[in-house]
Amino acid sequence: GRHMSGPIIETRKATRILPGIVPVTLVADIDLAIGAKEFVAITGPSGSGKSSLLYLLGLLDVPTSGEVLVEGRDTSQFDDDERAAVRLATLGFIFQFHFLLPEFTITDNVMLPMRALAKLTQAEMRERAQGLLASLGLQDHLAKRPDQLSGGQRQRVAVARALANDPPVILADEPTGSLDSKSSEQVFQILRDLVDRDGRTVVAVTHAMDLADRMDRRVHLVDGRIVSDEKQDKGTVRDPGQPQAAS
């Protein structure tokens, strides 16, 4: 098998407190290690800290105490520019509301993270963006603006944008939260393929239990703390409750 390296993202006693007259603890003492090629659901009731945890994993927010390590590097001493550089190269983000820029074509939207990373020529960026969009079934819409697409199509553009810089990790916050069931299933299958076919790590906050049940691992939060963290069977693994039959 592949050589075992350390976790791709890890939190150590990560705590995030919103300061104020009455400080609010968003997440507390989070110890979480996520390895390569994992498909992880973060679940829990409303207000349990799911998005707060995802924002810490994604370096969109900084822990009040504790550490967040990305590819073994402790990011707690990084400045904003260093955090932004790690995000651009290592992490792709998909949100419930796609946050596409309405005045740009979908091709230009997908090129934005590439422009920020500034590794490719203009022609290479356009070719990569169009290839990503085509791979997601959007080859006939490359010159359209987001408002000319359906909700499910816009969310696929958001997936293409998350993949723009070929990051090993995709972080998704309620990626199917605003979609109908057919579009939700399409987005779920895309995420599944990113893990199984492309070998990426996908961490998704979701309220959709039917989708969470089909991910490989579930981290469940209550009141800002992890209360369970379990590997889940994908249907191909024997039921752990059954004795192993002699072969």
Backbone torsions as a table, in degrees:
resi	resn	phi	psi	omega
1	GLY	NA	179.8	-178.6
2	ARG	-67.4	153.9	179.3
3	HIS	-67.6	141.5	-178.3
4	MET	-81.6	118.7	172.0
5	SER	-109.9	-179.2	-178.4
6	GLY	-72.4	-178.9	178.4
7	PRO	-61.8	151.5	178.4
8	ILE	-81.2	-36.0	171.8
9	ILE	-135.1	139.1	-179.2
10	GLU	-144.8	138.2	169.7
11	THR	-113.2	142.6	176.7
12	ARG	-125.2	110.9	179.5
13	LYS	50.5	38.6	-177.1
14	ALA	-73.0	127.4	179.8
15	THR	-130.9	137.9	178.3
16	ARG	-128.3	117.3	-178.7
17	ILE	-118.3	127.4	173.9
18	LEU	-81.3	118.3	-178.9
19	PRO	-69.4	160.7	179.1
20	GLY	161.1	-179.1	178.6
21	ILE	-59.8	-42.6	170.5
22	VAL	-115.2	98.6	-178.2
23	PRO	-61.0	143.5	-179.7
24	VAL	-114.0	122.7	176.4
25	THR	-85.6	115.8	-179.2
26	LEU	-83.0	-49.5	172.8
27	VAL	-139.8	150.5	-175.0
28	ALA	-135.4	130.4	170.3
29	ASP	53.5	47.4	-178.1
30	ILE	-83.4	116.5	171.0
31	ASP	-110.0	112.8	-175.0
32	LEU	-147.5	128.4	177.0
33	ALA	-122.0	123.9	-178.2
34	ILE	-117.6	124.3	-175.7
35	GLY	-95.9	175.9	178.0
36	ALA	-62.1	146.3	173.0
37	LYS	62.7	25.6	175.2
38	GLU	-92.3	149.9	175.7
39	PHE	-122.1	101.4	-167.2
40	VAL	-114.8	128.5	171.7
41	ALA	-96.3	134.6	169.9
42	ILE	-108.2	115.8	-175.5
43	THR	-122.8	169.7	178.3
44	GLY	150.3	162.4	-179.6
45	PRO	-64.0	165.7	175.7
46	SER	-55.5	138.1	177.5
47	GLY	78.4	11.5	-178.4
48	SER	-86.4	-6.5	176.4
49	GLY	103.7	13.4	-176.3
50	LYS	-60.5	-50.9	-178.7
51	SER	-68.1	-37.0	178.2
52	SER	-58.9	-41.8	178.3
53	LEU	-65.0	-44.6	-179.5
54	LEU	-61.1	-39.1	-179.6
55	TYR	-67.3	-31.7	174.1
56	LEU	-69.2	-45.3	178.7
57	LEU	-59.7	-34.4	-175.7
58	GLY	-91.2	5.8	-179.1
59	LEU	58.1	23.7	173.3
60	LEU	-83.7	-16.6	179.2
61	ASP	-140.8	158.8	-174.4
62	VAL	-117.3	135.0	-179.6
63	PRO	-65.9	146.4	174.1
64	THR	-69.2	-37.2	172.5
65	SER	-148.3	163.2	-176.3
66	GLY	89.6	-175.3	-171.9
67	GLU	-131.7	150.9	168.3
68	VAL	-124.4	121.5	179.9
69	LEU	-109.8	133.2	176.0
70	VAL	-118.6	121.2	-175.7
71	GLU	50.0	40.4	175.8
72	GLY	83.8	-4.5	-178.7
73	ARG	-97.4	126.5	177.2
74	ASP	-74.0	117.4	-175.2
75	THR	-90.9	1.6	-171.4
76	SER	-66.6	-23.9	178.7
77	GLN	-96.8	2.5	-178.0
78	PHE	-70.4	146.9	170.7
79	ASP	-87.4	178.1	-174.9
80	ASP	-58.3	-40.1	-178.2
81	ASP	-66.0	-41.8	179.3
82	GLU	-64.9	-41.9	178.0
83	ARG	-62.6	-42.6	-179.5
84	ALA	-62.8	-37.9	-179.6
85	ALA	-66.1	-41.9	177.9
86	VAL	-64.9	-42.7	178.5
87	ARG	-58.5	-46.6	-175.7
88	LEU	-62.7	-38.9	-172.8
89	ALA	-89.3	-28.9	-167.2
90	THR	-112.3	-27.6	-168.3
91	LEU	-122.6	136.8	171.0
92	GLY	-116.5	143.4	-174.4
93	PHE	-120.5	137.4	173.0
94	ILE	-129.2	127.8	-178.3
95	PHE	-112.7	169.6	179.4
96	GLN	-61.9	-43.2	178.2
97	PHE	-104.6	124.2	-161.2
98	HIS	-62.6	-23.4	-179.4
99	PHE	57.1	32.7	172.4
100	LEU	-75.1	149.5	179.2
101	LEU	-82.8	120.7	-169.8
102	PRO	-67.0	-25.8	-174.1
103	GLU	-84.3	-7.8	-178.3
104	PHE	-104.5	151.5	170.4
105	THR	-64.7	164.7	178.7
106	ILE	-65.6	-34.0	176.8
107	THR	-60.3	-46.5	-179.6
108	ASP	-65.7	-35.4	176.6
109	ASN	-60.1	-43.3	-178.2
110	VAL	-71.0	-25.9	179.3
111	MET	-76.1	-19.1	-173.2
112	LEU	-55.6	-48.2	178.9
113	PRO	-64.6	-29.2	178.4
114	MET	-69.1	-40.2	177.2
115	ARG	-61.1	-41.2	-178.6
116	ALA	-65.1	-38.0	179.7
117	LEU	-76.4	-30.9	172.7
118	ALA	58.0	44.9	177.7
119	LYS	-103.1	-22.9	-172.5
120	LEU	-112.6	158.9	171.6
121	THR	-72.9	165.2	177.3
122	GLN	-54.6	-45.1	-178.1
123	ALA	-66.0	-40.1	178.9
124	GLU	-65.8	-38.9	178.8
125	MET	-61.3	-46.9	-177.2
126	ARG	-64.0	-42.2	-179.3
127	GLU	-64.1	-41.8	179.6
128	ARG	-65.9	-44.6	-179.7
129	ALA	-59.5	-45.6	-177.8
130	GLN	-67.9	-35.5	176.9
131	GLY	-64.4	-43.5	178.0
132	LEU	-62.1	-45.6	-179.1
133	LEU	-63.9	-40.6	178.7
134	ALA	-63.7	-38.7	-178.8
135	SER	-65.9	-19.4	179.0
136	LEU	-103.1	16.8	173.5
137	GLY	80.0	19.3	-174.8
138	LEU	-111.9	21.2	-174.4
139	GLN	-62.7	-22.3	-179.2
140	ASP	-88.3	2.8	-171.5
141	HIS	-124.5	13.9	-166.9
142	LEU	-58.2	-30.6	-176.6
143	ALA	-96.8	3.2	-179.2
144	LYS	-81.3	158.0	172.9
145	ARG	-93.0	160.1	-176.1
146	PRO	-52.7	-36.8	-175.4
147	ASP	-71.4	-7.2	176.9
148	GLN	-91.8	2.0	-176.6
149	LEU	-114.1	161.0	173.7
150	SER	-74.8	167.9	178.5
151	GLY	-59.3	-42.8	179.5
152	GLY	-65.0	-38.7	177.4
153	GLN	-66.6	-41.5	178.7
154	ARG	-60.9	-39.3	-179.8
155	GLN	-67.3	-33.3	175.2
156	ARG	-67.9	-34.4	173.5
157	VAL	-62.1	-40.7	179.2
158	ALA	-63.3	-35.5	175.5
159	VAL	-64.8	-45.5	179.2
160	ALA	-59.3	-42.3	178.8
161	ARG	-63.7	-39.4	178.7
162	ALA	-62.3	-30.1	-177.9
163	LEU	-89.2	-0.6	-169.4
164	ALA	-51.1	-47.1	-175.5
165	ASN	-98.5	19.5	175.8
166	ASP	56.4	49.7	-176.3
167	PRO	-75.1	148.2	176.5
168	PRO	-72.1	-20.3	-174.6
169	VAL	-124.1	131.9	172.7
170	ILE	-114.5	127.7	177.1
171	LEU	-113.0	125.9	-174.5
172	ALA	-125.4	129.9	179.5
173	ASP	-109.8	104.1	-178.1
174	GLU	50.5	54.9	-172.8
175	PRO	-65.2	-19.3	178.7
176	THR	-110.2	9.1	-170.7
177	GLY	-63.3	-26.0	-177.9
178	SER	-111.2	16.0	-173.5
179	LEU	-110.4	154.7	172.4
180	ASP	-72.4	171.6	-170.8
181	SER	-65.1	-35.5	-179.3
182	LYS	-66.8	-45.8	179.3
183	SER	-67.5	-36.1	177.1
184	SER	-59.2	-44.3	-179.0
185	GLU	-64.9	-39.5	177.7
186	GLN	-61.3	-46.4	-179.2
187	VAL	-64.9	-40.3	177.6
188	PHE	-59.2	-45.6	-179.1
189	GLN	-63.0	-36.7	176.8
190	ILE	-62.1	-45.9	179.7
191	LEU	-63.1	-43.0	178.4
192	ARG	-57.0	-44.9	179.7
193	ASP	-65.6	-34.6	179.2
194	LEU	-60.3	-33.6	177.6
195	VAL	-81.2	-56.2	-169.7
196	ASP	-73.2	-35.9	-174.1
197	ARG	-98.0	-40.4	-175.2
198	ASP	-96.9	-11.3	179.1
199	GLY	72.6	24.5	177.6
200	ARG	-87.2	167.4	171.1
201	THR	-99.2	131.7	177.1
202	VAL	-125.5	125.6	175.3
203	VAL	-118.7	121.0	-174.7
204	ALA	-128.2	124.4	167.8
205	VAL	-78.0	128.1	179.0
206	THR	-148.2	144.9	169.6
207	HIS	-91.6	-13.0	-172.3
208	ALA	-83.0	100.8	-174.8
209	MET	-65.1	-33.3	179.4
210	ASP	-62.9	-32.6	176.5
211	LEU	-79.4	-43.7	-179.5
212	ALA	-57.3	-37.7	-179.8
213	ASP	-61.0	-23.6	-174.3
214	ARG	-101.4	5.5	172.9
215	MET	-88.4	170.1	-169.2
216	ASP	-87.1	-16.8	-176.2
217	ARG	-153.2	142.3	179.3
218	ARG	-127.3	125.6	175.1
219	VAL	-106.8	116.7	-174.2
220	HIS	-108.1	126.7	-178.9
221	LEU	-107.7	142.8	167.8
222	VAL	-137.7	127.6	178.6
223	ASP	51.4	42.4	172.4
224	GLY	79.3	7.4	179.4
225	ARG	-126.3	149.9	175.3
226	ILE	-76.5	120.8	177.7
227	VAL	-102.8	-20.1	171.9
228	SER	-155.2	153.6	-179.1
229	ASP	-150.5	99.8	-169.3
230	GLU	-130.1	139.1	169.9
231	LYS	-70.8	144.2	-179.5
232	GLN	-120.4	147.0	-178.8
233	ASP	-81.8	140.1	-177.2
234	LYS	-92.1	9.5	-177.9
235	GLY	99.0	-18.7	-178.7
236	THR	-96.8	-15.0	-175.2
237	VAL	-93.1	146.8	178.2
238	ARG	-66.1	155.5	175.6
239	ASP	-65.9	121.4	-176.9
240	PRO	-62.3	-17.5	178.0
241	GLY	-77.7	-12.3	-177.5
242	GLN	-97.2	139.4	174.4
243	PRO	-64.1	149.4	-179.4
244	GLN	-71.7	126.4	177.1
245	ALA	-72.6	143.8	175.3
246	ALA	-67.2	137.1	-178.5
247	SER	-103.0	NA	NA
